[in-house]
Amino acid sequence: MNQKIDGKLFREMFISGANNLQNNKELIDKLNVFPVPDGDTGTNMSLTIASALKELNKVKEDNIEEIGKALSKGSLMGARGNSGVILSQIIRGVAKSVEGKNELDINSFAKALKSGSDTAYKAVIKPIEGTVLTVVRESGEYAVKHAKKYKDIVEFFESVVEEANASLERTPELLKNLKDAGVVDSGGKGLVCMYEGMLSALKGRKVELLSAGSDTQAKSENIGTKSDSARDVDIKFGYCTEFILESDSIDSDSMRDIMLNYGDSLVVVGYDGVVKVHVHTNEPGNVLQEALKYGPLLTIKIENMRVQHENQIIPDDEQEEVAQVGKEDGFVVNEEKKKYGFITTTMGSGLSEIFEKLGVDIVIEGGQTMNPSTEDFMNAVNMINADNIFILPNNGNVIMAANQAKEISEKNIYVVPTKNIPQGIGCLVTFDPEADADTNMESFTDALENIKSGEITYAVRDTIMDGIEVKEGDVIGITGKKLISSGKSVDEVTKNVIADMVDEDSDIVTLYYGENVEEDSARAFAELIQEEFEDVDVELYYGGQPLYYYFISVE
């Protein structure tokens, strides 16, 4: 009979739970309510827990309190997306509860699970039932209520996991969107996968991380997907390449334009004849050869992210190196302090260029297809020397990570709750450099209320939403959280969405076309829309975003 969890077992349980979560990443991704190609709950939770394990590896002693602190710190900094932030808060609550303990009995373990639930709920301004919050709350409440019934901790946790699964199965009854889509909550499924992995370790059967291409539990559940290991997490560009260039013949803006051709996750900053470049690419040699055309390279660093599973946009050690180079070589990021700084997230070279022209200091490549982590925002914040820093997430699933960075940072940060690209651009257009930060935030809030946004993409599965039947591969049009149109023609679906958005108060329709739309086709479509809607002005810009044919703004 097992009655205690010591430090060694506590470590093994979290590793096993993390492995099981990562092994089921694709299954969890496919539970996204909207049948869009960037469902990423599993990916976000997987990357968050991978960051926690990375920090855990630094703890050599099997001390429960130190293990908890490491897991809390790692998950906090690596948190991506709403699901990742909530998971980090659950771990934070567990870690807080086990402080000062050398081992956990059934009662203290139950209290730790309940503490995880309480901490997660406090972190969410408007908790929504039918989500991972419900699963963690109901299982946590069950744990403390029934702890005294059990003498064996394995039997106890088996009952808790059973309750977590039952809670997960009830989520469609609490959220209509889940019921309509025929799925359970994806975040709740991720938590259950983690609990099940922890239970396996408690039973002495630790879950191992599956290699890419191995059969997974997802396949056994008729999803037909393969699992990725933490070392191959949807990395499009495999080499994190960084260099510092000494040059009088090129500035940071020109270098940024050049580097956009080589990859993503691009950050370029410069000062006094020195330019620092960070880029994720598949051609590190060509990147360096291109840079050498303009002068000598002071430092070079290339890391294979597929091997080292590094998924930060600007990792900690690179920040330290920037600081060191600043001391040794006079390289200073934004040496002269300014009143305002801006950070935003987006995907696509065209959209990046638009944001840069609007005065954004750092554009983090991410959002629709890869949510930036809390640490990504922290690293960007540390590169800006300003009295006030505005973060525009441009994605509803990124706002919580931005807010978490705000809480951690000692700088004066404002998170503008932009949920899409048109909102981000609209806010920047209203920015007044002469006004104070609070006044600008009020202006941004007003702008958000006046901007209608739409997105055109394609469906990754059959479903019925908002009374509309959708087949896998169909073009779909979405505004907010509502499916407006589905069909085979991009132009037809886009026109239907615009018609739904335009009213008598509308003045401007702005179209941002993606990387899979030809310029001539986009221009012809814009002209068609101008003819159809004579009372509005139609503007067209190249966005270059992946997966989405058009982003639409109506003002």
C-alpha positions as CSV (number, residue, x, y, z in Angstrom):
1,M,0.0,0.0,0.0
2,N,1.4,3.3,-1.1
3,Q,0.6,6.3,1.1
4,K,3.3,8.9,0.3
5,I,4.8,10.8,-2.7
6,D,8.4,11.6,-2.1
7,G,10.5,14.0,-4.2
8,K,11.8,11.4,-6.6
9,L,8.2,10.2,-7.3
10,F,6.9,13.7,-7.5
11,R,9.5,14.5,-10.3
12,E,8.6,11.3,-12.1
13,M,4.9,12.0,-12.0
14,F,5.3,15.4,-13.6
15,I,7.7,14.1,-16.3
16,S,5.3,11.2,-17.1
17,G,2.3,13.6,-17.2
18,A,4.2,16.0,-19.5
19,N,5.2,13.2,-21.8
20,N,1.6,11.9,-22.0
21,L,0.4,15.5,-22.8
22,Q,3.0,15.9,-25.5
23,N,2.3,12.5,-27.0
24,N,-1.3,13.5,-27.5
25,K,-0.6,17.0,-28.8
26,E,-2.2,16.5,-32.2
27,L,-5.3,14.8,-30.8
28,I,-5.8,17.9,-28.5
29,D,-5.2,20.3,-31.4
30,K,-8.0,18.6,-33.4
31,L,-10.5,19.3,-30.7
32,N,-10.6,23.0,-31.6
33,V,-14.2,24.3,-31.7
34,F,-13.6,26.1,-35.0
35,P,-12.5,23.8,-37.8
36,V,-9.7,26.2,-38.7
37,P,-6.1,25.0,-39.6
38,D,-4.4,26.7,-36.7
39,G,-6.1,24.9,-33.8
40,D,-3.2,24.9,-31.3
41,T,-4.4,24.1,-27.8
42,G,-2.3,20.9,-27.7
43,T,0.7,22.6,-29.2
44,N,0.5,25.4,-26.7
45,M,0.1,23.1,-23.7
46,S,2.9,20.9,-25.0
47,L,5.3,23.8,-25.4
48,T,4.4,25.2,-22.0
49,I,5.0,21.9,-20.2
50,A,8.3,21.4,-22.2
51,S,9.5,24.7,-20.8
52,A,8.6,23.5,-17.3
53,L,10.7,20.3,-17.8
54,K,13.6,22.3,-19.2
55,E,13.7,24.3,-15.9
56,L,13.1,21.1,-13.9
57,N,16.3,19.6,-15.4
58,K,18.3,22.2,-13.6
59,V,17.2,20.9,-10.2
60,K,19.5,18.0,-9.2
61,E,18.1,17.2,-5.8
62,D,14.7,15.4,-5.4
63,N,13.3,18.1,-3.2
64,I,9.6,18.6,-3.6
65,E,9.6,22.3,-2.9
66,E,12.5,23.0,-5.4
67,I,10.9,20.8,-8.0
68,G,7.6,22.7,-7.6
69,K,9.4,26.0,-7.9
70,A,11.2,24.9,-11.1
71,L,8.1,23.6,-12.7
72,S,6.3,26.8,-11.8
73,K,9.0,29.1,-13.2
74,G,9.4,27.1,-16.3
75,S,5.8,26.9,-17.2
76,L,5.2,30.5,-16.3
77,M,7.9,31.8,-18.7
78,G,7.1,29.2,-21.4
79,A,3.3,29.7,-21.3
80,R,1.7,30.0,-24.7
81,G,-1.9,30.7,-25.5
82,N,-4.7,30.8,-23.0
83,S,-4.5,27.0,-22.4
84,G,-0.8,27.3,-21.7
85,V,-1.2,30.2,-19.3
86,I,-4.0,28.4,-17.4
87,L,-1.8,25.3,-17.2
88,S,1.1,27.4,-15.8
89,Q,-1.2,28.8,-13.2
90,I,-2.4,25.3,-12.2
91,I,1.2,24.2,-11.8
92,R,1.9,27.4,-9.9
93,G,-0.9,26.7,-7.4
94,V,0.4,23.1,-6.9
95,A,3.9,24.4,-6.3
96,K,2.7,26.9,-3.8
97,S,0.8,24.2,-1.9
98,V,3.8,21.9,-1.6
99,E,6.3,24.5,-0.2
100,G,8.1,23.2,2.9
101,K,7.1,19.6,2.4
102,N,9.4,16.6,2.1
103,E,6.7,14.2,1.0
104,L,2.9,14.3,0.2
105,D,0.3,12.2,1.8
106,I,-3.2,11.8,0.4
107,N,-4.5,14.9,2.2
108,S,-1.7,17.2,1.2
109,F,-1.8,15.9,-2.4
110,A,-5.5,16.6,-2.6
111,K,-4.9,20.1,-1.2
112,A,-2.2,20.7,-3.9
113,L,-4.7,19.8,-6.7
114,K,-7.3,22.1,-5.2
115,S,-4.7,24.9,-4.9
116,G,-3.9,24.4,-8.6
117,S,-7.6,25.0,-9.4
118,D,-7.9,28.0,-7.1
119,T,-4.9,29.7,-8.5
120,A,-6.0,29.1,-12.1
121,Y,-9.4,30.6,-11.4
122,K,-7.9,33.7,-9.9
123,A,-5.8,34.3,-12.9
124,V,-8.8,34.4,-15.3
125,I,-10.8,37.6,-15.2
126,K,-14.0,36.0,-16.5
127,P,-13.8,32.2,-16.0
128,I,-15.9,30.2,-18.5
129,E,-17.4,26.9,-17.4
130,G,-17.1,24.0,-19.8
131,T,-13.4,24.6,-20.2
132,V,-10.2,23.3,-18.6
133,L,-11.2,25.5,-15.6
134,T,-14.2,23.3,-15.0
135,V,-12.2,20.1,-15.2
136,V,-9.5,21.3,-12.8
137,R,-12.1,22.7,-10.4
138,E,-14.4,19.7,-10.3
139,S,-11.6,17.2,-10.0
140,G,-9.9,19.4,-7.3
141,E,-13.1,19.7,-5.3
142,Y,-13.6,16.0,-5.6
143,A,-10.0,15.4,-4.3
144,V,-10.4,17.3,-1.1
145,K,-13.9,16.0,-0.5
146,H,-13.0,12.3,-0.8
147,A,-9.4,12.3,0.4
148,K,-10.3,10.8,3.8
149,K,-12.0,7.8,2.2
150,Y,-8.7,6.4,0.9
151,K,-5.8,4.7,2.5
152,D,-3.9,4.1,-0.7
153,I,-2.7,7.1,-2.7
154,V,-2.9,5.2,-6.0
155,E,-6.5,4.3,-5.5
156,F,-7.2,7.9,-4.5
157,F,-5.6,9.5,-7.6
158,E,-7.4,6.9,-9.8
159,S,-10.7,8.2,-8.5
160,V,-9.6,11.8,-9.1
161,V,-8.6,11.0,-12.7
162,E,-11.9,9.2,-13.2
163,E,-13.7,12.3,-12.0
164,A,-11.6,14.5,-14.3
165,N,-12.6,12.4,-17.3
166,A,-16.2,12.6,-16.2
167,S,-16.0,16.3,-15.9
168,L,-14.4,16.5,-19.4
169,E,-17.2,14.5,-20.9
170,R,-19.7,17.0,-19.4
171,T,-18.1,20.0,-21.0
172,P,-20.3,20.0,-24.1
173,E,-23.3,20.3,-21.9
174,L,-21.9,23.5,-20.5
175,L,-20.7,25.1,-23.7
176,K,-23.0,25.1,-26.7
177,N,-20.1,25.6,-29.1
178,L,-18.6,22.3,-28.0
179,K,-21.9,20.5,-28.3
180,D,-22.5,21.9,-31.8
181,A,-19.0,21.0,-32.9
182,G,-19.3,17.5,-31.4
183,V,-16.1,17.8,-29.3
184,V,-15.1,18.0,-25.6
185,D,-13.0,20.9,-24.4
186,S,-9.4,20.7,-25.8
187,G,-7.8,22.3,-22.8
188,G,-9.6,20.0,-20.5
189,K,-8.5,17.1,-22.5
190,G,-4.9,18.3,-22.2
191,L,-5.2,18.4,-18.4
192,V,-6.7,14.9,-18.3
193,C,-3.8,13.6,-20.4
194,M,-1.4,15.1,-18.0
195,Y,-3.2,13.6,-15.0
196,E,-3.3,10.2,-16.6
197,G,0.4,10.3,-17.2
198,M,1.0,11.3,-13.6
199,L,-1.2,8.4,-12.5
200,S,0.9,6.0,-14.6
201,A,4.1,7.1,-12.9
202,L,2.4,6.7,-9.5
203,K,1.6,3.1,-10.5
204,G,5.3,2.6,-11.5
205,R,4.7,2.7,-15.3
206,K,6.1,6.1,-16.3
207,V,5.0,7.3,-19.8
208,E,7.9,7.8,-22.2
209,L,8.0,10.5,-24.9
210,L,7.2,8.9,-28.2
211,S,9.4,9.5,-31.2
212,A,8.0,11.5,-34.2
213,G,6.2,9.1,-36.4
214,S,5.3,6.5,-33.7
215,D,1.8,5.4,-33.3
216,T,0.1,7.3,-30.5
217,Q,-3.0,7.2,-28.4
218,A,-4.5,9.7,-30.8
219,K,-4.4,7.1,-33.5
220,S,-6.1,4.5,-31.2
221,E,-8.9,7.0,-30.8
222,N,-9.6,7.1,-34.5
223,I,-8.2,10.5,-35.0
224,G,-5.6,9.2,-37.5
225,T,-2.7,11.5,-36.4
226,K,0.9,10.9,-35.5
227,S,2.6,12.4,-32.4
228,D,5.4,14.8,-32.4
229,S,8.1,14.7,-29.8
230,A,9.1,17.8,-27.9
231,R,12.1,17.9,-30.2
232,D,10.0,18.3,-33.4
233,V,7.2,20.7,-32.5
234,D,6.0,22.1,-35.8
235,I,9.3,23.9,-36.5
236,K,9.2,25.3,-40.0
237,F,12.6,26.9,-39.8
238,G,15.2,24.7,-38.0
239,Y,18.1,27.0,-37.2
240,C,18.1,29.8,-34.7
241,T,20.7,32.1,-36.2
242,E,22.0,35.2,-34.5
243,F,24.8,37.6,-35.4
244,I,26.0,41.1,-34.7
245,L,27.2,43.0,-37.7
246,E,29.5,46.0,-37.7
247,S,28.6,48.2,-40.7
248,D,28.3,51.8,-41.9
249,S,26.7,50.7,-45.2
250,I,23.3,49.3,-43.9
251,D,20.9,50.2,-41.2
252,S,18.6,48.0,-39.2
253,D,15.5,48.7,-41.4
254,S,17.3,47.7,-44.6
255,M,18.7,44.6,-42.9
256,R,15.3,43.6,-41.7
257,D,13.9,43.8,-45.2
258,I,16.7,41.5,-46.4
259,M,16.3,39.0,-43.6
260,L,12.5,38.7,-44.2
261,N,13.4,36.5,-47.2
262,Y,15.2,33.9,-45.1
263,G,12.8,32.9,-42.4
264,D,10.7,34.0,-39.5
265,S,10.9,35.0,-35.8
266,L,12.8,38.0,-36.9
267,V,14.2,40.6,-34.5
268,V,16.6,43.3,-35.8
269,V,17.9,46.2,-33.7
270,G,20.7,48.6,-34.4
271,Y,22.7,51.4,-32.9
272,D,25.8,53.4,-33.9
273,G,27.1,51.3,-36.8
274,V,26.2,47.9,-35.2
275,V,23.2,45.8,-36.2
276,K,22.0,42.7,-34.2
277,V,19.9,40.1,-36.1
278,H,18.0,37.2,-34.7
279,V,16.2,34.9,-37.3
280,H,14.9,31.4,-37.5
281,T,15.9,30.0,-40.9
282,N,16.7,26.9,-42.9
283,E,19.7,28.6,-44.6
284,P,22.0,29.9,-41.8
285,G,25.0,29.8,-44.2
286,N,23.3,32.0,-46.7
287,V,22.1,34.4,-44.0
288,L,25.7,34.9,-42.8
289,Q,27.0,35.3,-46.4
290,E,24.4,38.0,-47.0
291,A,25.4,39.9,-43.9
292,L,29.1,39.7,-44.7
293,K,28.4,41.8,-47.8
294,Y,28.0,44.8,-45.5
295,G,30.8,44.3,-43.0
296,P,32.5,42.1,-40.5
297,L,30.5,39.9,-38.0
298,L,31.4,40.5,-34.4
299,T,29.6,37.5,-33.0
300,I,27.8,34.4,-34.6
301,K,25.6,31.8,-33.0
302,I,23.6,29.0,-34.7
303,E,21.5,26.5,-32.9
304,N,19.6,23.5,-34.3
305,M,16.1,24.0,-32.7
306,R,14.9,20.5,-33.8
307,V,17.7,18.9,-31.8
308,Q,17.6,21.3,-28.8
309,H,13.8,21.9,-28.9
310,E,14.3,25.6,-28.4
311,N,11.1,27.4,-29.2
312,Q,11.6,30.8,-27.7
313,I,11.8,33.7,-30.1
314,I,14.5,35.5,-28.2
315,P,15.9,33.0,-25.6
316,D,17.4,34.1,-22.2
317,D,21.0,33.3,-23.1
318,E,20.7,35.5,-26.2
319,Q,19.4,38.4,-24.0
320,E,22.4,37.9,-21.7
321,E,24.7,37.9,-24.8
322,V,23.2,41.2,-26.0
323,A,23.8,42.8,-22.6
324,Q,27.4,41.5,-22.6
325,V,28.1,42.8,-26.1
326,G,26.6,46.1,-25.1
327,K,29.2,46.3,-22.3
328,E,32.1,45.2,-24.4
329,D,31.5,46.7,-27.8
330,G,29.3,49.7,-27.1
331,F,26.2,48.0,-28.6
332,V,23.1,49.4,-26.7
333,V,19.5,48.6,-27.5
334,N,17.6,51.8,-27.6
335,E,20.1,53.6,-25.5
336,E,18.2,56.9,-25.4
337,K,15.0,56.4,-23.4
338,K,11.8,57.4,-25.2
339,K,8.3,58.0,-24.1
340,Y,6.6,55.1,-25.9
341,G,7.5,51.7,-27.2
342,F,5.4,49.1,-29.0
343,I,5.4,45.3,-29.3
344,T,3.0,43.4,-31.5
345,T,2.6,39.9,-33.0
346,T,1.7,38.9,-36.5
347,M,2.5,36.4,-39.3
348,G,3.5,37.5,-42.8
349,S,6.1,39.9,-44.2
350,G,3.5,42.3,-45.5
351,L,1.8,42.7,-42.1
352,S,5.2,43.0,-40.4
353,E,6.1,45.8,-42.7
354,I,2.8,47.6,-42.1
355,F,3.3,47.4,-38.3
356,E,6.9,48.7,-38.6
357,K,5.7,51.7,-40.6
358,L,3.2,52.4,-37.9
359,G,6.0,52.7,-35.4
360,V,6.2,49.3,-33.8
361,D,9.6,48.6,-32.2
362,I,9.5,44.8,-32.2
363,V,7.2,42.6,-34.3
364,I,7.1,39.1,-32.9
365,E,6.5,36.5,-35.6
366,G,3.5,34.6,-34.3
367,G,-0.2,34.7,-33.4
368,Q,-2.3,32.7,-35.7
369,T,0.0,29.7,-36.2
370,M,2.4,29.9,-33.3
371,N,1.5,31.8,-30.1
372,P,4.4,33.6,-28.5
373,S,5.2,32.7,-24.9
374,T,5.3,34.9,-21.8
375,E,9.1,34.7,-22.1
376,D,9.0,35.9,-25.7
377,F,7.2,39.0,-24.6
378,M,9.5,39.5,-21.7
379,N,12.6,39.3,-24.0
380,A,11.0,41.9,-26.3
381,V,10.2,44.2,-23.4
382,N,13.8,44.0,-22.2
383,M,15.0,45.2,-25.6
384,I,12.9,48.4,-25.5
385,N,14.0,51.4,-23.4
386,A,10.8,53.4,-23.0
387,D,8.7,54.9,-20.2
388,N,5.6,53.1,-21.4
389,I,5.4,50.0,-23.5
390,F,2.2,48.9,-25.3
391,I,1.8,45.3,-26.3
392,L,-0.8,44.5,-29.0
393,P,-1.3,40.7,-29.1
394,N,-3.6,40.7,-32.1
395,N,-5.0,37.3,-31.2
396,G,-7.4,36.4,-28.4
397,N,-5.3,33.4,-27.6
398,V,-2.2,35.5,-26.9
399,I,-3.6,38.2,-24.6
400,M,-3.2,36.1,-21.4
401,A,0.5,35.5,-22.1
402,A,1.0,39.2,-22.7
403,N,-0.7,40.0,-19.4
404,Q,1.4,37.5,-17.6
405,A,4.5,39.3,-19.0
406,K,3.0,42.6,-17.7
407,E,2.7,41.1,-14.2
408,I,6.3,39.8,-14.2
409,S,8.0,42.9,-15.6
410,E,9.0,45.9,-13.6
411,K,8.4,48.2,-16.6
412,N,5.3,50.2,-17.2
413,I,3.4,47.9,-19.6
414,Y,0.0,48.3,-21.2
415,V,-1.7,45.3,-22.9
416,V,-4.1,46.4,-25.5
417,P,-6.6,43.5,-25.9
418,T,-6.5,43.4,-29.7
419,K,-7.9,40.0,-30.9
420,N,-6.9,40.3,-34.6
421,I,-4.8,42.1,-37.1
422,P,-7.3,44.8,-38.1
423,Q,-7.8,45.8,-34.5
424,G,-4.1,46.1,-33.9
425,I,-3.6,48.3,-37.0
426,G,-6.7,50.3,-36.1
427,C,-5.4,51.1,-32.6
428,L,-2.0,52.2,-33.9
429,V,-3.6,54.6,-36.4
430,T,-5.3,56.3,-33.5
431,F,-2.1,56.6,-31.4
432,D,-1.3,60.1,-30.3
433,P,2.4,60.6,-29.3
434,E,1.6,63.8,-27.4
435,A,-1.1,62.3,-25.2
436,D,-0.4,60.4,-22.0
437,A,-0.5,56.6,-21.8
438,D,-3.9,56.3,-20.1
439,T,-5.5,58.7,-22.7
440,N,-4.1,56.5,-25.5
441,M,-5.4,53.4,-23.9
442,E,-8.9,55.0,-23.8
443,S,-8.5,55.8,-27.5
444,F,-7.5,52.2,-28.2
445,T,-10.5,51.0,-26.4
446,D,-12.8,53.2,-28.4
447,A,-11.1,52.0,-31.6
448,L,-11.7,48.4,-30.7
449,E,-15.4,49.0,-30.4
450,N,-15.6,50.5,-33.9
451,I,-13.6,48.0,-35.9
452,K,-15.4,45.0,-37.4
453,S,-13.1,42.1,-38.3
454,G,-13.4,39.0,-40.5
455,E,-11.2,36.1,-41.5
456,I,-11.2,33.8,-44.5
457,T,-9.5,30.4,-44.2
458,Y,-10.4,26.7,-44.9
459,A,-11.9,23.9,-42.8
460,V,-9.9,21.0,-41.5
461,R,-12.9,18.8,-40.7
462,D,-16.6,18.3,-41.4
463,T,-18.9,20.1,-38.9
464,I,-22.1,22.1,-38.6
465,M,-21.7,25.5,-37.0
466,D,-24.2,28.3,-36.6
467,G,-26.6,26.3,-38.8
468,I,-24.0,26.1,-41.6
469,E,-22.8,22.7,-42.9
470,V,-19.0,22.6,-43.5
471,K,-17.0,20.0,-45.3
472,E,-13.3,19.5,-44.8
473,G,-11.4,21.7,-47.3
474,D,-14.3,24.2,-47.7
475,V,-13.5,27.9,-47.6
476,I,-15.0,29.4,-44.5
477,G,-15.6,33.0,-43.3
478,I,-15.6,34.0,-39.7
479,T,-16.4,37.2,-37.8
480,G,-15.7,37.2,-34.1
481,K,-16.8,33.8,-32.9
482,K,-19.4,33.3,-35.6
483,L,-19.2,31.3,-38.8
484,I,-20.8,33.4,-41.6
485,S,-20.2,31.5,-44.8
486,S,-18.9,28.3,-46.2
487,G,-18.2,27.3,-49.8
488,K,-15.8,26.3,-52.5
489,S,-14.9,29.8,-53.8
490,V,-12.6,32.2,-51.8
491,D,-14.1,35.2,-53.5
492,E,-17.7,34.2,-52.9
493,V,-17.2,33.4,-49.2
494,T,-15.2,36.6,-48.7
495,K,-18.0,38.7,-50.4
496,N,-20.6,37.1,-48.2
497,V,-18.6,38.0,-45.1
498,I,-18.1,41.6,-46.2
499,A,-21.9,41.9,-46.9
500,D,-22.6,40.7,-43.4
501,M,-20.2,43.2,-41.9
502,V,-21.1,46.4,-44.0
503,D,-24.0,48.6,-42.8
504,E,-25.1,52.2,-43.4
505,D,-22.4,53.5,-41.0
506,S,-19.5,51.8,-42.8
507,D,-17.0,54.0,-44.6
508,I,-13.9,51.8,-45.3
509,V,-13.4,48.1,-46.2
510,T,-9.8,47.0,-45.9
511,L,-8.5,43.7,-47.3
512,Y,-5.2,42.1,-46.3
513,Y,-4.5,39.2,-48.7
514,G,-2.4,36.2,-47.6
515,E,0.5,34.3,-49.1
516,N,-1.7,31.9,-51.0
517,V,-3.6,34.7,-52.9
518,E,-2.1,36.1,-56.1
519,E,-1.8,39.9,-56.3
520,D,-3.7,40.1,-59.6
521,S,-6.6,38.0,-58.1
522,A,-6.6,40.2,-55.0
523,R,-6.7,43.4,-57.0
524,A,-9.5,42.1,-59.2
525,F,-11.5,41.0,-56.2
526,A,-11.0,44.4,-54.5
527,E,-12.4,46.1,-57.6
528,L,-15.4,43.8,-57.6
529,I,-16.1,44.7,-54.0
530,Q,-15.8,48.4,-54.8
531,E,-18.4,48.0,-57.5
532,E,-20.7,46.0,-55.2
533,F,-20.5,48.4,-52.3
534,E,-20.4,51.8,-53.8
535,D,-20.9,53.7,-50.6
536,V,-17.6,52.5,-49.0
537,D,-13.9,52.9,-50.0
538,V,-12.1,49.6,-50.5
539,E,-8.4,49.4,-49.6
540,L,-6.1,46.5,-50.4
541,Y,-2.8,45.5,-48.8
542,Y,-0.4,42.6,-49.0
543,G,-0.4,40.8,-45.7
544,G,1.5,37.6,-46.6
545,Q,-0.1,35.7,-43.7
546,P,-0.2,31.9,-43.9
547,L,-3.4,29.8,-43.8
548,Y,-5.7,32.8,-44.1
549,Y,-6.7,34.0,-47.5
550,Y,-7.9,37.4,-46.3
551,F,-8.2,39.4,-43.1
552,I,-11.0,42.0,-43.4
553,S,-11.6,45.2,-41.6
554,V,-14.7,47.3,-41.8
555,E,-14.9,50.7,-40.2
